[in-house]
Amino acid sequence: MAGQYSWESIDVHLLRVLHALLTECSVSNAARRLNQSQPAVSTALRRLRDMLGDQLLVRSRNGMTPTERGKALLEPVKIALQQIETIAMQQVNFDAALSRRIFNIATPDYLNATLIGEIVARLRKLAPQSQVAFHSLGQDYDYVRALENGDLDAVIGNWPQPPEHLRMLPLFEDEVVCLMREGHPLAGRKLTIAEYAEAEHLVPNPYSVGQRGVIDLHLARERLKRNVVAYVPYFNLVPYLLMQTEMIFSGPRMFAEYFCNHMPLAMSQAPIEFPRMQFYMLWHDRSHHGDECRWFREQVATVARNYGATMLEARAKQLAA
């Protein structure tokens, strides 16, 4: 039965003595290992026995042997000492070239594949032993909880109202255009509001329950309604459906341009002045000061901002031509 002490009285010194005793199975050997006197270790053992309500070590033919309780404590004590050592260690500057970390980031699937490819390429160059895992955002994916518990390091999004308790860094912005198949009656010109409202629209499911996108919010504010005929769960289905139908799709220019360059699709200017889509990166306070996570966010931000600047430059040249 435990005596006057409680488990709260166990300090780092006693944990080290307990680990040495359970490893050496000898008071004298433990004392030499810890560079302490044998009486001091014997006193510590008496305190541990009183605190834990168990003999921990008992005599045997070959000296001493751990009790069942003592044997069960060896691994937890070892882990506890390792954790304490980690806390006490002076933090070493993060070395990307040696990191083997797996970085986790969630993105909407309408991000340009070129942008994602550039993020991967930069990480492969600067941290060749690391890995990056992209996760798809969807209604069933609780990205806020994933950021809180460390399953995600960052999220790229563009919702008009991101969660206020998350940290946010602006990346770039994009305009809304209309995407459709080549040969569509509305292709290649600016639509009228009437044409836009009457056209058959393909619309993505919202990425987060209760979150309305830039387009839906603006249409509601302007009291405009479009003729939605189909919903899709994934943006990458959009171009294939457009090629087979008379539907149009309203979305970011970067998404539309990518598929126009690879498939028989065309863009048209939207007849409504939608607010520009603001893309940003989100992360939780738990990873804000971590060297690895901070470095990862810096790389994503650098690639995204360079990408945004390149987009603006290319469009300026198109307008000037």
C-alpha positions in Angstrom: 0.0 0.0 0.0 1.3 3.5 -0.9 2.6 5.5 2.1 2.9 9.2 2.6 4.0 10.0 -0.9 1.9 10.2 -4.1 2.8 9.7 -7.7 2.9 13.5 -8.1 6.1 13.4 -5.9 8.0 11.5 -8.6 10.5 13.9 -10.2 13.1 13.4 -13.0 15.7 12.2 -10.5 13.5 9.4 -9.2 12.6 8.4 -12.8 16.3 8.1 -13.6 16.9 6.0 -10.5 13.9 3.8 -11.3 15.1 3.3 -14.9 18.6 2.4 -13.8 17.4 0.0 -11.1 15.0 -1.8 -13.4 17.7 -2.0 -16.1 20.6 -3.1 -13.9 18.6 -5.1 -11.4 21.2 -4.1 -8.8 21.4 -1.2 -6.4 25.2 -1.1 -6.5 25.3 -1.2 -10.3 22.6 1.4 -10.6 24.6 3.7 -8.2 27.7 3.4 -10.3 25.8 4.1 -13.5 24.2 7.2 -12.0 27.5 8.2 -10.3 25.7 8.3 -6.9 26.4 6.5 -3.6 24.7 3.2 -2.9 22.9 4.6 0.2 21.4 7.4 -1.9 20.1 5.0 -4.4 18.7 2.7 -1.7 16.9 5.7 -0.2 15.4 6.6 -3.6 14.3 3.0 -4.0 12.5 3.1 -0.6 10.7 6.3 -1.7 9.7 4.7 -5.0 8.3 1.6 -3.3 6.3 3.8 -1.0 5.0 6.0 -3.8 4.0 3.2 -6.1 2.8 0.7 -3.5 5.1 -2.1 -4.9 8.5 -3.6 -4.1 9.6 -3.0 -7.8 12.7 -5.2 -7.2 12.9 -8.3 -5.1 15.7 -10.7 -4.2 16.3 -13.7 -6.4 19.0 -16.4 -6.7 21.0 -14.2 -9.1 20.6 -10.9 -7.2 17.4 -8.9 -7.8 14.6 -9.2 -10.3 11.8 -6.8 -11.2 8.3 -7.5 -9.9 5.5 -7.7 -12.4 4.7 -4.1 -11.7 8.4 -3.1 -12.0 8.7 -5.0 -15.3 5.6 -3.2 -16.7 7.0 0.2 -15.7 10.3 -0.2 -17.6 9.1 0.9 -21.0 6.9 3.8 -19.8 9.7 5.1 -17.7 12.1 4.9 -20.7 9.6 6.8 -22.9 9.0 9.4 -20.2 12.7 10.1 -19.9 13.1 10.4 -23.6 10.3 12.9 -23.8 11.8 14.9 -20.9 15.1 14.9 -22.7 13.4 16.2 -25.9 11.8 19.0 -24.0 15.1 19.9 -22.3 17.2 19.7 -25.4 18.2 23.0 -27.0 16.3 23.4 -30.2 18.4 22.8 -33.3 17.8 24.8 -36.4 15.8 23.0 -39.0 17.8 21.6 -41.9 15.5 21.1 -44.9 18.2 19.1 -46.8 18.2 16.4 -44.0 14.5 16.4 -43.1 12.5 13.2 -43.6 9.2 14.8 -42.5 6.0 14.1 -44.4 4.3 17.5 -45.0 0.5 17.4 -45.2 -1.6 20.1 -47.0 -5.2 20.1 -48.2 -6.3 22.0 -51.3 -9.4 22.5 -53.4 -9.1 20.4 -56.6 -9.6 23.4 -58.8 -6.1 24.6 -58.1 -4.0 24.6 -61.3 -2.0 21.3 -61.5 1.0 23.4 -62.6 0.9 25.2 -59.2 0.8 22.0 -57.3 3.6 20.6 -59.5 5.8 23.6 -58.7 5.2 23.2 -55.0 6.3 19.5 -55.3 9.3 20.5 -57.4 10.5 23.1 -54.9 10.2 20.7 -52.0 12.1 18.0 -54.0 14.9 20.4 -54.6 15.2 21.9 -51.1 14.2 18.9 -49.0 14.9 15.8 -51.2 14.4 13.3 -48.3 11.0 14.7 -47.3 7.6 13.9 -48.7 4.5 15.9 -49.3 0.9 14.6 -49.2 -1.9 16.6 -50.8 -5.4 16.0 -49.4 -8.6 16.8 -51.2 -11.1 19.1 -49.4 -14.7 18.0 -49.3 -17.8 18.2 -47.3 -16.9 15.2 -45.2 -13.4 16.3 -44.5 -13.1 18.3 -41.2 -10.0 20.3 -42.1 -10.3 22.4 -39.0 -9.9 19.4 -36.8 -7.2 18.0 -39.0 -5.2 21.2 -38.5 -5.9 21.2 -34.7 -4.7 17.6 -34.2 -1.7 17.8 -36.6 -3.0 15.6 -39.4 -2.6 18.7 -41.6 0.1 21.3 -41.6 -1.7 23.8 -43.8 -4.8 24.3 -46.0 -5.1 26.4 -49.2 -8.6 27.9 -49.6 -10.6 30.8 -50.9 -13.8 30.8 -48.9 -15.2 34.3 -48.3 -15.3 33.6 -44.5 -12.5 31.4 -43.3 -12.5 30.3 -39.6 -11.5 33.2 -37.5 -9.4 31.2 -35.0 -7.0 29.9 -37.7 -4.0 31.9 -38.9 -4.2 33.1 -42.4 -1.7 34.3 -45.1 -2.9 35.8 -48.4 -1.3 34.0 -51.4 -2.8 35.4 -54.7 -6.2 36.3 -56.3 -8.0 35.2 -59.4 -10.9 36.3 -61.5 -14.1 34.4 -62.3 -14.6 33.3 -66.0 -17.0 31.0 -67.8 -15.8 27.7 -69.2 -17.5 25.7 -71.9 -16.8 23.4 -74.9 -15.3 24.7 -78.1 -18.1 25.5 -80.5 -20.5 26.4 -77.7 -22.9 29.2 -78.9 -21.6 31.4 -76.0 -17.9 30.7 -76.5 -15.3 33.4 -77.1 -17.3 36.5 -76.1 -18.6 38.3 -73.1 -22.1 37.0 -72.2 -25.0 39.2 -71.3 -26.6 38.8 -67.9 -29.7 37.3 -69.6 -27.6 34.7 -71.5 -25.8 33.9 -68.4 -29.0 33.4 -66.3 -30.6 31.2 -69.0 -27.6 29.0 -69.8 -27.4 25.5 -68.4 -24.9 25.7 -65.4 -22.7 23.0 -64.0 -22.0 23.7 -60.3 -19.6 22.1 -57.8 -20.8 20.9 -54.5 -19.7 23.2 -51.6 -16.4 22.2 -50.1 -17.5 22.8 -46.5 -20.9 22.5 -44.9 -22.4 26.0 -44.4 -19.7 27.6 -46.6 -21.0 29.4 -49.7 -18.5 30.3 -52.4 -17.7 33.7 -54.0 -20.1 33.1 -56.9 -23.1 31.9 -55.0 -22.7 34.7 -52.4 -22.5 37.4 -55.0 -25.5 36.1 -57.0 -27.6 36.0 -53.8 -26.6 39.6 -52.9 -27.5 40.8 -56.5 -30.7 38.7 -56.3 -29.7 36.9 -59.5 -30.5 33.2 -60.2 -28.8 30.9 -62.6 -30.2 27.8 -64.3 -28.3 25.0 -62.5 -28.9 21.6 -64.1 -26.1 19.5 -62.6 -23.9 19.3 -59.5 -20.5 17.6 -59.4 -18.4 16.5 -56.3 -15.0 17.0 -58.0 -13.8 19.9 -60.2 -11.8 17.6 -62.3 -15.0 16.1 -63.7 -16.1 19.5 -65.0 -14.1 19.6 -68.3 -15.3 16.2 -69.3 -18.9 17.0 -68.7 -18.7 20.3 -70.5 -17.3 18.6 -73.7 -20.4 16.4 -73.9 -23.1 19.0 -73.1 -24.3 22.6 -73.6 -23.5 23.4 -69.9 -21.2 26.3 -68.8 -19.1 26.5 -65.7 -18.1 29.5 -63.6 -14.8 29.3 -61.9 -11.3 30.6 -61.4 -9.4 31.6 -64.6 -6.4 29.5 -63.6 -8.5 26.4 -63.6 -10.1 27.3 -66.9 -6.9 28.3 -68.7 -5.2 25.0 -67.7 -7.9 22.9 -69.3 -8.3 25.2 -72.3 -4.6 24.5 -73.0 -5.1 20.7 -72.8 -8.7 20.0 -74.0 -11.2 21.4 -76.6 -12.6 24.0 -74.3 -13.1 27.7 -74.5 -13.4 30.6 -72.0 -15.8 33.6 -72.0 -15.8 36.7 -69.9 -18.4 36.6 -67.2 -21.2 39.3 -67.6 -21.3 40.0 -63.9 -18.5 41.7 -62.0 -17.9 38.9 -59.5 -15.5 39.7 -56.6 -12.0 38.3 -57.3 -11.3 35.0 -55.6 -8.8 35.5 -52.8 -6.6 32.5 -52.2 -4.9 32.1 -48.8 -3.2 29.6 -46.6 -4.6 28.5 -43.2 -2.8 26.9 -40.3 -3.3 26.3 -36.6 -1.5 27.9 -33.6 -0.2 24.4 -32.7 2.2 24.5 -35.7 2.8 28.2 -35.9 6.2 28.3 -34.2 7.5 24.9 -35.4 10.6 25.3 -37.6 9.6 22.5 -40.0 6.0 23.7 -40.5 7.1 27.4 -40.8 9.6 26.4 -43.4 7.0 24.4 -45.3 4.6 27.4 -45.3 7.3 29.7 -46.6 7.9 27.4 -49.5 4.2 27.1 -50.4 3.8 30.9 -50.1 6.8 31.6 -52.3 5.6 29.3 -55.0 2.0 30.5 -54.9 2.9 34.2 -54.9 5.3 33.7 -57.8 2.6 31.8 -59.6 0.1 34.6 -59.0 2.6 37.2 -60.3 3.2 35.2 -63.4 -0.5 34.9 -64.1 -0.9 38.7 -63.8 2.0 39.3 -66.1 0.7 36.9 -68.7 -2.8 38.5 -68.7 -1.3 42.0 -68.9 0.5 40.9 -72.1 -2.7 39.4 -73.5 -4.6 42.7 -72.9 -1.8 44.7 -74.5 -1.6 42.5 -77.6 
